[in-house]
Amino acid sequence: MKKLLMQEIIDCLPEEKTHFHYFRDRYSTLLLPWLVEDGALLSDVKKSPYASLLNKQPAKQVISQFGDGRFNSNAFTQAWAEPHECFLLTLGKWGGGFRTYCQTSRHGHNLVLQLNMSNQYLSLFNHCVHENAKDWFESYSHPILRERDNGFYRQTLGWARIDIDLTTGEALIEEIQSDWIRYARSCKRYFEMLQKKHGPDRYEGVIHYCGTIIKQLSPVWDEAILSSALWFLREEVGIHTIWYHTYDSGTKLKKIDYSKPPKSVYSTLPKRFCFARTDEHPEFLLKERAYKKHVKKHKETAWFVHRLI
């Protein structure tokens, strides 16, 4: 996307004020009103491609209130479950350099939607981990939230890189990723190994912190990031056609030969979210000479897509 459009969108999101509450499987209660017409027969929804969403516990609780057997989208606004996480959404920038180096599908920039952890986890980090150990959990070459001039700071659990084209009314979720979860797992293994050598109490703090992050956030990080990206694109930007890479086509298009992403993020995850797999192509990419050349070489190119109502 063009740099000017990216900056205009960033300027529209209130800084440090956009909270995103998430509980396990909340994506089902977000997606169903965006995919199912209000008043539809539940018996028909159960036969649709979105039937799996009805079986998630938060959605089941809402649907149990439907006495007439018809879908009521307004009821989903009250969906809630405990425990839940209170994340903070912020926006960042990515790209502008070589397309393959930046791993973007076309030349230009990506908007970055950052999913940041609450102060609860920052306090735990400061209590359990050495204050100079942030680089154990972050990569500063990645699009995480940096400390701002006013001193504001949050730890970024993960992010979604997004390309937007307002002319065609489309968006592409280029990537979702979490350094924090991956590095917490590595740190836990490393310090548990040191603990066996040097005594049981020496590294207890950092091991406890990593264990807490893994237990509480690893089960939801990917669905929370994808949910927040879909919510942001539909509710804040007004985009209803949202594309997502398949694993094989995405790695080939962005020429990712090494350090490939987890396969489940581009296979299992979009299927859980009921994305439709298609051999259609994003309209805005078909305007790109490099993409047309890619499709000509890789005729099996496939995508996931949501067309939200």
Secondary structure, 3 states (H helix, E strand, C coil): CCHHHHHHHHHHCCCCCEEEEECCCHHHHHHHHHHCCCCCEHHHHCCCCCHHHHCCHHHHHHHCCCCCCECCHHHHHHCCCCCCEEEEEEEEEEECCCHHHHCCCCCCEEEEEEEECCHHHHHHHHHHCCCCCHHHCCCCCCCCCCCCCCCCCCCEEEEEEEEEECCCCEEEEEEEECHHHHHHHHHHHHHHHHHHHHCCCCCHHHHHHHHHHHHHHCCCHHHHHHHHHHHHHHHHHCCCEEEEECHHHHHHHCCCCCCCCCHHHHCHHHHHCCCEEECCCCCCHHHCHHHHHHHHHCCCCCEEEEECC
